Amino acid sequence: MAAGGGGGVPRLKLGSQGLEVSAQGLGCMGMSAFYGAPKPEDDMINLIRHAIHSGVTFLDTSDMYGPKTNEILLGKGGIREKVELATKFGIKTEGVREIRGDPAYVRACCEASLHRLDIDCIDLYYQHRIDIRVPIEITASNQ
């Protein structure tokens, strides 16, 4: 994955699968949603590139940020080889908002996120909210 940028931000292992990330991450939610109007795309891409140059390579997004537009933004940055990407699923935004954790929904969300991010592999994919109707073992099984 990412080799990291400059800036001396320490790196650490995350989990037991060999993923290494910058100790400081960049939460990208506010670039596209929730804190006023979406920010200008060029400004946000420049911000992401500045973070990478400074050594912050762990970027966090979600399919619900925008919704969906934040993943699209990160997909446009041409940054894949330089970062570790985390994104989330679990909050259905079409129609009535609801929490979903059934395997078919998880798979569909993952495929859509891969497409929006314009990548082949998500480094960290996790559940944004827990669907209490579906045992976590079923959600994680991805059957």
N, C-alpha and C positions, 0 to 999 in steps of 0.2 A: 504494500500500500504506500502510503505517503512517506516521503523521506523527511518531511518537515522543512520549515523555512529557517530564517535566521532568528534573531531575537532572544535566543537562550531560554525559551519556555521549556521547562522539563517535560519529559515524556514518561508515560507509565503504562504498564500492562493492564488491560481491562478484561477481566474474566480469565478463563483457562484455555481459550482457543487460539491464543497467540496475537490477538489484536492489541496493538500499541497505539496510544493516542496522546495528543498534547494534554498536559495536566490542566490546562485552561481551555475551555471550549467556547464556541460562539453559538449562542441560541439565536436562530434566525427568524423567529416568529414575528417580532416587531417590524421586520422589514416589509411584511405583506399584510399584516392584520393586527387588530386588537388595540393598537396604540395610535389611534388616529388613522388618517388615510395612508394607503400604501406609499412607501417612499419611492423616489425615482429609481428606476431599474439600474441605470448607469452608475448612480451613486452607491447603490447597494453592492453591485459587482465590484466596484472600486474598494468598498469597505471590506468585502470578503478577501480580495487580493491583498489588501494591507494587513489584515489579520494573518493570512498565510505567511506573508513576508516577515511578520513579527514572530512567527513560530506557533501561532494558534491554528491548528489544522483539524481539530475535532469540531465538526459542524452538525448542529441539531435542527431538524425540521419536522414537519408532520403533514400528512395528507389533508388535515383540516385547516391548516394555516392558509388563509385566503378566501375560501378553501381551495386547495390544490395549487394556487399560484406561487406559493413559496417554494415548493419542489420544482416547479417550472423555472423559477428564477435561478435556483442552484444548478439546474441542468444547463443553463445558458452560460455559466461562468467559465467553462473550459478549464475546470480546476480539478477534475477527478483524480488525476495521478498525484496530486499534492495534498489530498485531504482524506480523512476518515469521515464517512457520512452516517449519521444516525437519523432514522425517520420512524414515525409511529403510525399505528392504525388503531381502530377501535371506536371512533366516533363517526357514525354515519351522518353526512351532512345533506344528502339529497332528501327532499320530502321532509318528513318529521324526523327531527334529530333524535337519534337513539344510540345506545351503546351496543356494539356487536362484537362477538368473539367466536362465532361459528367458523369452522375451517374453510368453508366455501367463501365466506366474506373475507377472511384473512388472506387467502390465496389471491382473490380478485384485487384486493387493496395492494398487495405486494406487487403484483404484475403492473398495476396502474402506476405505482410509485416508481418502479424501475423505468417505465416509459417516460414519465414526467421528468425524472432526474437524468434521463438519457445515460443510464449506466447498466452494467450487466450484473452487478452485485452490490447489495446494501451491506455496509460493514456492521451496523447494529440496528436491528429491526425489533421494535418492542411495542407492547400494548399500551396505548395512551390511557385508556380507562378499562376497568375490568367488567366484563359481562357476567354478572352473578348468575345468569341462567345457564351458563356453559362452564363445566369444570375446566380449570386451567390446563389440565392434562389433554383435554380435547382441543382446546384452542391451540396449544403448542404442538399438537401432533401433526397438523397440516395434512390431514388425510384427504 
